[in-house]
Amino acid sequence: MPNKTVRVRFAPSPTGPLHMGGVRTALYNYLFAKKHNGTFIIRIEDTDQTRFVEGAQDYIMDAMNWCGIMPSEGPGIGGEFGPYVQSERKEMYKPYAEKLIANEKAYYAFDTAEELDAMREQSKQMGMPNWQYNSVTRASLRNSITLPQSEVAQLLLDGTPYVIRMKMPRNVDIRFHDIIRGWVVVNTNNLDDKVLFKSDGMPTYHLANIVDDHTMEISHVIRGEEWLPSAPLHVMLYEAFGWECPLFAHLPLLLKPDGNGKLSKRDGDRLGFPVFPTNWTTAEGELYSGYREKGYHPGAFINMLALLGWNPGTTQELFNLDELVEAFSLERVSKSGAKFDPDKTLWFQQQYLRSQSDESLAEELKILLPSITQNNNELSIICGLMKERATFVKDIHTDGHYLFERPSEIDQESISKKWKDNTSSLLLGWESKLSQLEAFDASTIEKEFKSYLEENAVGIGAVLLPFRLVVTGVGAGPGMFDISAYLGQKEVVERMQIGLEIIQKQLNEK
């Protein structure tokens, strides 16, 4: 249990749709906050205006709402620490950057983009391709460290474009503890003087991130592994401001299912599964499919995501959201990447569907297919019959079409395999028995069926599959006695009569 008030944030950039890796980051933040009676915040980090995508912020909020992991503070939600969109906080960042300059932790850099490009090209020609603006190279560049103070003042007065860079010390070990990865040590000689404030008047991610986390009183920073290389700079910034550093936890990557490397949206397109929680359409009209529109339940999607990189320490795999909150701990998050398995995702969906009540599935089916004529009680019975064989709610109707209307054709392959010379006569006898039953429930039908097999000295396969074919038109499905009880005596007998006529016609035409 953390010994400080827990406040965590999910901080996506509105540069496109929310990838399932981002949803997992949001989920882990949500679970951690709920586990420790803390606060879960969403903050939109839009400092990079060049990559802003219209509609992305609305998409993020809608996706999180579908997943059931809405924050308690954020844009459109409110809270005491707003605004929760960085571009709306623009005016507050520069004073912090100037404070770093005043404390000699940062400096003005007046180098133009052309000058820096020339420096990189010269370095490449000298056999040093990875040139950096750092504690060594800054001494030969145009900045407030190398230029006379009077010249710096005049440049600022003249409105000369500049950036503000972090003054990274030379040969200092930066140490911090990551809840997932343990102690991390990085020497400053391996780091450059990152830009903190850009010439367009906007902070970079690094400065805005630190200022926002501090002013919003964030206790734990739970984010993806891709931000681990930035963590030493962030630790140095906290030290430079004299602020207490939050605790860090860097989550493992989600890996593609058929090899190494980070799961990307292109992998989903290539392998035929979604990588986004909901549908996303680009400005060019290109559609990327989402789990919601594919028919997944949010509970199944969240359950699957939670176990990609975390395990409860038990064999339990199926959790609802409350159970995930209770079981979750950052200490059980893996350091290594988690390979995504689309087949396992389907399994979670199957398990989730089977756990739903017949009545709730009937409601979903009615919403999905409003043209269905069956009443709620009939739909509930159908859902009870079909849900053990279905993956998605729509499968109940697609695979169990014969429960909604009489089949218009009978599976020819099954007829060819199972129809014998005596099959028609056996079915006629069985139809006669069924038509005389006074009770037509599943147990009575089953009892009568066993008796009929004994009377005719035949095995179950001689009658049951042909019976299924003439009633349903297909060779597999739920138990035939349950199907018959639902359809009713009159409907079953009529279907048998019509089915036998169709099959006999097909056999005569061969």
GIPE-V347938 format. One record per pair of residues at least 12 apart in sequence whose ideal C-beta (glycine too) atoms are under 6 Angstrom apart, sorted by the first residue. I is the first residue (numbers start at 1). J is the second residue. D is the distance in Angstrom with one decimal. If there is no record, write none. Layout:
i:I j:J d:D
i:I j:J d:D
//
This chain:
i:2 j:36 d:5.8
i:4 j:219 d:5.0
i:6 j:33 d:5.8
i:6 j:36 d:4.2
i:6 j:38 d:2.7
i:6 j:219 d:5.3
i:7 j:38 d:5.9
i:7 j:39 d:4.8
i:7 j:217 d:5.3
i:7 j:218 d:5.3
i:7 j:219 d:5.0
i:8 j:29 d:4.5
i:8 j:32 d:5.9
i:8 j:33 d:5.1
i:8 j:40 d:5.9
i:8 j:220 d:5.1
i:8 j:222 d:5.8
i:9 j:41 d:4.1
i:9 j:43 d:5.2
i:9 j:218 d:5.5
i:10 j:26 d:4.2
i:10 j:29 d:5.0
i:10 j:42 d:5.1
i:11 j:43 d:4.6
i:11 j:45 d:4.9
i:12 j:60 d:5.5
i:13 j:45 d:5.0
i:14 j:44 d:5.9
i:14 j:46 d:5.4
i:14 j:52 d:5.9
i:14 j:56 d:3.7
i:14 j:57 d:4.4
i:15 j:51 d:4.3
i:15 j:53 d:5.6
i:16 j:53 d:5.2
i:16 j:56 d:5.7
i:17 j:59 d:5.4
i:17 j:276 d:5.0
i:17 j:280 d:3.7
i:18 j:60 d:4.9
i:18 j:63 d:4.9
i:20 j:275 d:5.4
i:21 j:254 d:4.6
i:23 j:277 d:5.5
i:24 j:305 d:4.7
i:25 j:224 d:5.7
i:26 j:69 d:5.9
i:27 j:69 d:5.7
i:27 j:305 d:5.8
i:28 j:222 d:5.6
i:29 j:222 d:5.0
i:30 j:69 d:4.2
i:31 j:324 d:5.6
i:31 j:325 d:5.4
i:31 j:328 d:4.0
i:34 j:325 d:4.4
i:35 j:325 d:5.4
i:35 j:328 d:5.5
i:39 j:72 d:5.7
i:40 j:71 d:4.6
i:40 j:72 d:6.0
i:41 j:71 d:5.4
i:41 j:73 d:4.4
i:42 j:71 d:4.4
i:42 j:74 d:3.7
i:43 j:84 d:5.0
i:44 j:57 d:5.6
i:44 j:75 d:5.9
i:44 j:85 d:4.5
i:45 j:86 d:5.2
i:46 j:86 d:5.5
i:46 j:87 d:4.9
i:47 j:86 d:5.4
i:47 j:202 d:5.2
i:47 j:203 d:5.7
i:47 j:205 d:5.7
i:47 j:208 d:5.2
i:63 j:277 d:4.2
i:63 j:278 d:5.1
i:66 j:292 d:5.4
i:66 j:298 d:5.5
i:67 j:298 d:5.2
i:67 j:302 d:5.7
i:68 j:298 d:5.5
i:68 j:321 d:5.9
i:81 j:216 d:4.3
i:86 j:208 d:5.2
i:93 j:203 d:4.0
i:93 j:208 d:5.8
i:93 j:211 d:5.9
i:96 j:211 d:5.2
i:97 j:164 d:4.7
i:97 j:196 d:5.5
i:97 j:197 d:4.2
i:100 j:240 d:5.7
i:105 j:167 d:5.7
i:105 j:240 d:3.9
i:106 j:164 d:5.4
i:106 j:166 d:5.5
i:106 j:167 d:5.5
i:107 j:143 d:5.3
i:107 j:144 d:4.6
i:107 j:145 d:5.1
i:107 j:165 d:5.9
i:107 j:167 d:5.4
i:108 j:144 d:4.1
i:108 j:162 d:4.8
i:109 j:143 d:4.3
i:109 j:163 d:5.2
i:109 j:165 d:4.9
i:110 j:142 d:4.6
i:110 j:155 d:5.7
i:110 j:160 d:5.8
i:110 j:162 d:5.0
i:111 j:141 d:5.4
i:111 j:142 d:5.0
i:132 j:192 d:3.9
i:133 j:192 d:5.5
i:133 j:193 d:5.1
i:134 j:192 d:4.6
i:134 j:193 d:5.6
i:135 j:168 d:5.8
i:135 j:170 d:4.2
i:161 j:199 d:4.4
i:163 j:195 d:4.8
i:163 j:198 d:5.8
i:163 j:199 d:5.6
i:164 j:196 d:5.0
i:164 j:197 d:3.9
i:165 j:193 d:4.3
i:165 j:195 d:5.6
i:166 j:193 d:5.4
i:166 j:194 d:5.0
i:166 j:196 d:5.6
i:168 j:188 d:5.1
i:168 j:191 d:5.2
i:168 j:193 d:5.2
i:169 j:188 d:5.4
i:171 j:189 d:5.4
i:172 j:188 d:4.5
i:173 j:185 d:5.6
i:173 j:187 d:5.5
i:174 j:186 d:5.0
i:174 j:232 d:4.3
i:174 j:235 d:5.5
i:176 j:235 d:4.9
i:178 j:248 d:5.0
i:178 j:250 d:5.7
i:179 j:249 d:4.1
i:179 j:330 d:4.7
i:180 j:249 d:5.1
i:180 j:333 d:5.1
i:181 j:335 d:5.6
i:186 j:232 d:4.3
i:194 j:206 d:5.7
i:194 j:233 d:5.6
i:206 j:233 d:5.9
i:210 j:234 d:5.7
i:210 j:237 d:4.6
i:214 j:243 d:5.1
i:218 j:246 d:5.3
i:219 j:246 d:5.6
i:220 j:246 d:5.8
i:220 j:247 d:4.8
i:221 j:246 d:5.0
i:221 j:248 d:5.2
i:222 j:249 d:4.7
i:224 j:251 d:5.4
i:225 j:250 d:5.0
i:225 j:252 d:5.8
i:225 j:253 d:5.4
i:228 j:250 d:4.6
i:231 j:248 d:5.9
i:249 j:330 d:4.9
i:252 j:309 d:4.8
i:252 j:334 d:5.5
i:252 j:336 d:5.8
i:252 j:337 d:4.9
i:252 j:338 d:5.8
i:253 j:337 d:4.2
i:254 j:308 d:6.0
i:254 j:338 d:5.9
i:254 j:340 d:5.6
i:255 j:337 d:4.4
i:255 j:339 d:4.6
i:257 j:340 d:5.1
i:257 j:341 d:5.9
i:263 j:340 d:5.3
i:273 j:342 d:4.2
i:274 j:289 d:4.7
i:274 j:290 d:5.3
i:274 j:291 d:5.1
i:274 j:294 d:5.8
i:276 j:288 d:5.6
i:276 j:290 d:4.7
i:277 j:290 d:5.6
i:277 j:291 d:5.5
i:278 j:290 d:3.7
i:278 j:292 d:4.5
i:279 j:293 d:4.7
i:295 j:392 d:3.6
i:295 j:394 d:5.7
i:296 j:349 d:5.4
i:297 j:352 d:5.0
i:299 j:352 d:5.4
i:300 j:348 d:4.5
i:300 j:349 d:4.4
i:300 j:352 d:3.8
i:303 j:319 d:5.5
i:303 j:348 d:5.3
i:304 j:345 d:4.9
i:304 j:348 d:4.5
i:306 j:324 d:5.3
i:308 j:338 d:4.2
i:309 j:333 d:5.8
i:309 j:334 d:5.3
i:309 j:338 d:4.2
i:310 j:332 d:5.7
i:310 j:333 d:4.8
i:311 j:332 d:5.9
i:312 j:327 d:4.4
i:313 j:332 d:6.0
i:318 j:351 d:5.6
i:346 j:391 d:5.8
i:349 j:391 d:5.6
i:350 j:391 d:5.1
i:353 j:387 d:5.8
i:354 j:387 d:5.5
i:358 j:380 d:4.2
i:358 j:383 d:4.5
i:358 j:384 d:4.2
i:359 j:380 d:5.1
i:361 j:383 d:4.0
i:362 j:376 d:5.6
i:362 j:379 d:3.7
i:362 j:380 d:4.4
i:362 j:383 d:5.2
i:364 j:393 d:4.9
i:365 j:379 d:5.9
i:365 j:393 d:5.6
i:365 j:396 d:5.9
i:368 j:393 d:5.9
i:369 j:397 d:5.8
i:381 j:486 d:5.3
i:382 j:403 d:4.9
i:383 j:396 d:5.7
i:385 j:478 d:4.4
i:385 j:482 d:5.8
i:386 j:400 d:4.3
i:402 j:472 d:4.1
i:402 j:473 d:5.7
i:407 j:473 d:3.0
i:410 j:469 d:5.6
i:410 j:473 d:4.7
i:410 j:502 d:5.7
i:411 j:474 d:5.4
i:411 j:475 d:5.4
i:414 j:469 d:5.7
i:414 j:475 d:3.7
i:415 j:503 d:5.9
i:418 j:465 d:5.0
i:423 j:466 d:5.0
i:426 j:463 d:5.4
i:427 j:466 d:5.6
i:430 j:452 d:5.8
i:430 j:463 d:5.9
i:431 j:493 d:6.0
i:431 j:496 d:4.5
i:433 j:448 d:5.9
i:433 j:452 d:5.5
i:434 j:493 d:5.9
i:435 j:493 d:4.9
i:440 j:489 d:4.3
i:441 j:485 d:5.3
i:442 j:481 d:4.2
i:442 j:482 d:5.0
i:442 j:485 d:4.4
i:445 j:481 d:4.5
i:445 j:484 d:5.3
i:446 j:481 d:4.5
i:467 j:480 d:6.0
i:468 j:480 d:5.3
i:470 j:496 d:5.0
i:470 j:499 d:2.9
i:470 j:500 d:5.8
i:471 j:492 d:5.9
i:471 j:495 d:4.8
//
